[in-house]
Structures are given as structure tokens and as C-alpha cells.
Amino acid sequence: MRDEAREKRRDEIEKAAYQILEQKGFAGLSILAVAKAAKTSNETIYRWYGDKIGLFRALIDRNADVIADRISDKADLVSLGITLLATLTGPRAIALNRAAAADPSGGLGRAIAEGGRARIMPKIASVTERTSLSGNPSEIAEIWISLLLGDLQVRRTNGSLDPLTDDEHKARSARAFAIITKLYGGE
């Protein structure tokens, strides 16, 4: 299969998986249901993802890719904050978090931590290192994330908060940057 066709098929499979996650949760997610919704074969999904945990991990990786792709040598905390808020409180991340919250084994939550946070936090620390903030870049990144997100992801996951607007993303990101700058002496 050509790269373009494979990427299109991958998008269709992952879109179908998110739809099922949103409607039925992880317990209702099956390879057969995803295959039917994506109009592809079980074999394709098993070959590409292994099993439903592999598919779940691929969804996490793709979500983390959105953020990782935005972190560049020119990234600043305000624009990065807007991207993080949009991604981490968006419908895809919320579907993944709802699945993880309902998993009594904790395995799905660990998958999110490994595939998302563990991969992205060092990149965020590298952005904080390039600022005029003084202190440990990893610590600054942790505190900045706390200021940026607070409990938004939890409230979105449990349904007590509606999606944020673009203006809310911008305002919250600017606020987090202003506070971290006061705390760590930047410009």
C-alpha cells in the first residue's frame, strides 16, 4: 500500500476508534467494531496495531505527535500552551482519559503517561530552558503545566466542563506564562 493510501486508511481507522471510544468507552471498543466502522478488515487492524491495547497506544502516540510536532527550536511557552490546551482538553484526549479512568487495572492510564507525558515533558523542559527563566527547566515545566492545565482535563473528562474556546486557550496560556515569569524571574 502506498504511503498516502496507508495514511488515509490509518486516519479512517483511528477516527472510527475514537467514535467508538466516545460512544461506548474502552470496554465497547473491539477490533471488529472498529473494522466495520472504518470499512476495513480485522486483519489490517491486527497487522498494524496488534490488538486493542496496541490501537489505544497508537491513538495516544498520534495525540502526542500533534504536540511534539509543534515543539520546535522557535517554540515559545505561550503558543505551546495554546496547543497543549487545545490538544489535552480536546475530544480525542478526553476520550482517551475517560477510557483510562474507567480501567480498574490502571494499564490505560500508564499507557497515557508513557506515550504522552513521558515523551512530551522533556521537550517542554527544553523550551523552558531557552527562556530567560532561571531555575531547573524540568521543575519550571512541571509548574507551568500545572498553571496551564490545573484541573481542566479532569473536569473535561468527568463532563463538568464544556470545551474551551480558542480565546480561553489564549487567555489561560498567557496567564500561565505571566505567573511562571513572576515566579522564575523572566522578562
Sine and cosine of phi, psi and omega as CSV:
sin_phi,cos_phi,sin_psi,cos_psi,sin_omega,cos_omega
0.00,0.00,0.72,-0.69,0.02,-1.00
-0.91,0.42,0.40,-0.92,-0.04,-1.00
-0.85,0.53,-0.69,0.73,-0.01,-1.00
-0.89,0.46,-0.71,0.71,-0.01,-1.00
-0.92,0.39,-0.64,0.77,0.03,-1.00
-0.90,0.43,-0.67,0.74,0.01,-1.00
-0.91,0.42,-0.65,0.76,0.04,-1.00
-0.89,0.46,-0.70,0.71,0.01,-1.00
-0.90,0.44,-0.67,0.74,0.03,-1.00
-0.87,0.50,-0.70,0.72,0.04,-1.00
-0.87,0.50,-0.68,0.74,0.00,-1.00
-0.90,0.44,-0.68,0.73,0.01,-1.00
-0.90,0.44,-0.73,0.69,-0.04,-1.00
-0.94,0.35,-0.58,0.81,0.09,-1.00
-0.89,0.46,-0.70,0.72,0.03,-1.00
-0.89,0.46,-0.66,0.75,0.00,-1.00
-0.89,0.46,-0.67,0.74,0.04,-1.00
-0.90,0.44,-0.66,0.75,0.02,-1.00
-0.87,0.50,-0.68,0.73,0.01,-1.00
-0.93,0.36,-0.67,0.74,0.06,-1.00
-0.84,0.54,-0.70,0.71,-0.03,-1.00
-0.92,0.40,-0.59,0.81,-0.05,-1.00
-0.99,0.11,-0.66,0.75,-0.18,-0.98
-0.85,-0.53,-0.09,1.00,-0.05,-1.00
0.97,0.25,-0.01,-1.00,-0.05,-1.00
-0.91,0.41,-0.57,0.82,0.00,-1.00
-0.88,0.47,-0.54,0.84,0.00,-1.00
-1.00,0.03,-0.05,1.00,0.01,-1.00
-0.99,0.13,0.87,-0.49,0.08,-1.00
-0.74,-0.67,0.43,-0.90,0.04,-1.00
-0.87,0.50,-0.65,0.76,0.01,-1.00
-0.88,0.48,-0.71,0.70,0.00,-1.00
-0.89,0.45,-0.66,0.75,0.02,-1.00
-0.91,0.41,-0.69,0.73,0.01,-1.00
-0.87,0.50,-0.71,0.71,0.01,-1.00
-0.89,0.45,-0.73,0.68,-0.04,-1.00
-0.91,0.42,-0.56,0.83,-0.02,-1.00
-1.00,0.00,-0.07,1.00,-0.03,-1.00
0.82,0.57,0.79,0.61,0.06,-1.00
-0.67,-0.74,-0.01,-1.00,-0.04,-1.00
-1.00,-0.09,0.43,-0.90,0.12,-0.99
-0.83,0.56,-0.66,0.75,-0.07,-1.00
-0.86,0.52,-0.65,0.76,0.01,-1.00
-0.88,0.48,-0.72,0.69,-0.03,-1.00
-0.91,0.41,-0.70,0.71,0.03,-1.00
-0.89,0.46,-0.63,0.77,-0.02,-1.00
-0.92,0.38,-0.64,0.77,-0.06,-1.00
-0.99,0.13,-0.57,0.82,-0.15,-0.99
-0.89,-0.46,-0.28,0.96,-0.01,-1.00
1.00,0.00,-0.92,0.40,0.00,-1.00
-0.38,-0.92,-0.15,-0.99,-0.08,-1.00
-0.94,0.33,-0.47,0.88,0.11,-0.99
-0.92,0.38,-0.65,0.76,0.05,-1.00
-0.89,0.46,-0.63,0.78,0.06,-1.00
-0.91,0.42,-0.69,0.72,0.03,-1.00
-0.86,0.51,-0.71,0.71,0.03,-1.00
-0.89,0.46,-0.61,0.79,0.03,-1.00
-0.90,0.43,-0.61,0.79,0.05,-1.00
-0.90,0.44,-0.66,0.75,0.06,-1.00
-0.89,0.46,-0.74,0.68,-0.02,-1.00
-0.86,0.50,-0.67,0.75,-0.02,-1.00
-0.91,0.41,-0.64,0.77,0.05,-1.00
-0.90,0.44,-0.68,0.73,0.03,-1.00
-0.92,0.40,-0.53,0.85,0.05,-1.00
-0.86,0.51,-0.62,0.79,0.01,-1.00
-0.85,0.53,-0.71,0.71,-0.02,-1.00
-0.95,0.30,-0.74,0.68,-0.03,-1.00
-0.85,0.52,-0.62,0.79,0.01,-1.00
-0.92,0.39,-0.43,0.90,-0.01,-1.00
-1.00,0.09,-0.29,0.96,-0.01,-1.00
-1.00,0.03,0.92,-0.39,-0.02,-1.00
-0.74,-0.67,-0.05,-1.00,0.04,-1.00
-0.89,0.46,-0.37,0.93,-0.05,-1.00
-0.98,-0.22,0.06,1.00,-0.04,-1.00
-0.91,0.41,0.65,-0.76,0.12,-0.99
-0.88,-0.47,0.30,-0.95,-0.11,-0.99
-0.92,0.40,-0.53,0.85,-0.02,-1.00
-0.93,0.36,-0.77,0.64,0.00,-1.00
-0.93,0.37,-0.59,0.81,0.06,-1.00
-0.90,0.43,-0.63,0.78,0.04,-1.00
-0.88,0.48,-0.65,0.76,0.03,-1.00
-0.88,0.47,-0.72,0.70,0.03,-1.00
-0.89,0.46,-0.71,0.70,0.00,-1.00
-0.87,0.48,-0.73,0.68,0.00,-1.00
-0.87,0.49,-0.71,0.70,-0.01,-1.00
-0.89,0.46,-0.64,0.77,-0.04,-1.00
-0.97,0.23,-0.76,0.65,-0.12,-0.99
-0.97,0.24,-0.30,0.96,0.08,-1.00
-0.93,-0.37,0.11,0.99,0.02,-1.00
-0.98,0.20,0.17,-0.99,-0.12,-0.99
-0.87,0.49,-0.55,0.84,-0.02,-1.00
-0.94,0.35,-0.74,0.67,0.02,-1.00
-0.90,0.44,-0.58,0.81,0.00,-1.00
-0.93,0.38,-0.65,0.76,0.05,-1.00
-0.87,0.49,-0.67,0.74,0.03,-1.00
-0.90,0.43,-0.68,0.73,-0.01,-1.00
-0.92,0.38,-0.60,0.80,0.05,-1.00
-0.90,0.44,-0.65,0.76,0.05,-1.00
-0.88,0.47,-0.71,0.71,-0.01,-1.00
-0.91,0.42,-0.63,0.77,-0.01,-1.00
-0.90,0.43,-0.49,0.87,-0.02,-1.00
-1.00,0.03,-0.06,1.00,-0.05,-1.00
-1.00,0.02,0.95,-0.32,-0.03,-1.00
-0.92,0.39,-0.34,0.94,-0.02,-1.00
-0.98,0.21,-0.37,0.93,-0.06,-1.00
0.99,0.17,-0.05,1.00,-0.04,-1.00
-0.90,0.44,-0.61,0.79,0.00,-1.00
-0.94,0.33,-0.61,0.79,0.07,-1.00
-0.90,0.44,-0.65,0.76,0.05,-1.00
-0.90,0.43,-0.60,0.80,0.03,-1.00
-0.89,0.45,-0.64,0.76,0.05,-1.00
-0.91,0.43,-0.69,0.72,0.00,-1.00
-0.89,0.46,-0.67,0.75,-0.02,-1.00
-0.95,0.31,-0.72,0.70,-0.09,-1.00
-0.99,0.15,-0.40,0.91,-0.04,-1.00
-0.95,-0.30,-0.97,0.23,-0.12,-0.99
-0.85,0.52,-0.74,0.67,-0.05,-1.00
-0.89,0.45,-0.49,0.87,0.00,-1.00
-0.99,0.15,-0.59,0.81,-0.13,-0.99
-1.00,0.00,-0.59,0.81,-0.07,-1.00
-0.84,0.54,-0.67,0.74,0.05,-1.00
-0.88,0.47,-0.54,0.84,0.03,-1.00
-0.93,0.36,-0.63,0.77,0.05,-1.00
-0.91,0.41,-0.66,0.75,0.04,-1.00
-0.86,0.50,-0.59,0.81,0.02,-1.00
-0.93,0.38,-0.51,0.86,0.08,-1.00
-0.94,0.35,-0.69,0.72,0.00,-1.00
-0.90,0.43,-0.51,0.86,0.01,-1.00
-0.91,0.41,-0.49,0.87,-0.02,-1.00
-1.00,0.09,-0.05,1.00,0.01,-1.00
-1.00,0.04,0.03,-1.00,0.05,-1.00
-1.00,0.02,0.20,0.98,0.03,-1.00
-0.95,0.31,0.62,-0.78,0.00,-1.00
-0.93,-0.38,0.80,-0.61,-0.03,-1.00
0.52,-0.86,-0.06,-1.00,0.01,-1.00
-0.95,0.33,0.87,-0.49,-0.06,-1.00
-0.84,0.55,-0.60,0.80,0.02,-1.00
-0.92,0.39,-0.65,0.76,0.04,-1.00
-0.91,0.41,-0.69,0.72,0.02,-1.00
-0.87,0.49,-0.68,0.73,0.01,-1.00
-0.88,0.48,-0.69,0.72,0.01,-1.00
-0.88,0.48,-0.72,0.70,-0.02,-1.00
-0.93,0.36,-0.64,0.76,0.04,-1.00
-0.87,0.50,-0.70,0.71,0.04,-1.00
-0.87,0.49,-0.66,0.75,0.02,-1.00
-0.89,0.46,-0.69,0.72,0.03,-1.00
-0.91,0.42,-0.64,0.77,-0.05,-1.00
-0.93,0.36,-0.79,0.62,-0.12,-0.99
-1.00,-0.04,-0.61,0.79,-0.09,-1.00
0.77,0.64,-0.78,-0.63,0.02,-1.00
-0.97,-0.26,0.31,0.95,-0.04,-1.00
-0.83,0.55,-0.70,0.71,-0.05,-1.00
-0.91,0.42,-0.64,0.77,0.03,-1.00
-0.90,0.43,-0.73,0.69,-0.02,-1.00
-0.92,0.40,-0.56,0.83,0.08,-1.00
-0.93,0.36,-0.66,0.75,-0.02,-1.00
-0.90,0.43,-0.66,0.75,-0.03,-1.00
-1.00,0.05,0.03,1.00,0.10,-0.99
0.99,0.12,0.14,0.99,-0.02,-1.00
-1.00,0.04,-0.03,1.00,0.00,-1.00
-0.69,-0.73,0.76,-0.65,0.07,-1.00
-0.96,0.28,0.29,-0.96,0.06,-1.00
-0.83,0.56,0.57,-0.82,0.03,-1.00
-0.98,0.19,0.45,-0.89,0.06,-1.00
-1.00,0.06,0.22,-0.98,0.07,-1.00
-0.87,0.50,-0.64,0.77,0.02,-1.00
-0.90,0.44,-0.61,0.80,0.05,-1.00
-0.92,0.39,-0.62,0.78,0.07,-1.00
-0.86,0.50,-0.74,0.68,-0.03,-1.00
-0.89,0.46,-0.73,0.68,-0.03,-1.00
-0.90,0.43,-0.69,0.73,-0.02,-1.00
-0.91,0.40,-0.64,0.77,0.02,-1.00
-0.91,0.41,-0.69,0.73,0.03,-1.00
-0.89,0.46,-0.65,0.76,0.02,-1.00
-0.89,0.45,-0.71,0.70,0.01,-1.00
-0.88,0.47,-0.65,0.76,0.01,-1.00
-0.91,0.41,-0.68,0.74,0.00,-1.00
-0.88,0.47,-0.66,0.75,-0.02,-1.00
-0.94,0.34,-0.69,0.72,-0.02,-1.00
-0.91,0.42,-0.53,0.85,0.04,-1.00
-0.92,0.39,-0.65,0.76,0.06,-1.00
-0.91,0.42,-0.64,0.76,-0.03,-1.00
-0.93,0.36,-0.61,0.79,-0.14,-0.99
-0.89,-0.45,0.30,0.95,0.19,-0.98
0.90,0.43,0.68,0.74,0.07,-1.00
-1.00,-0.10,-0.06,-1.00,0.00,-1.00
-0.99,0.10,0.00,0.00,0.00,0.00
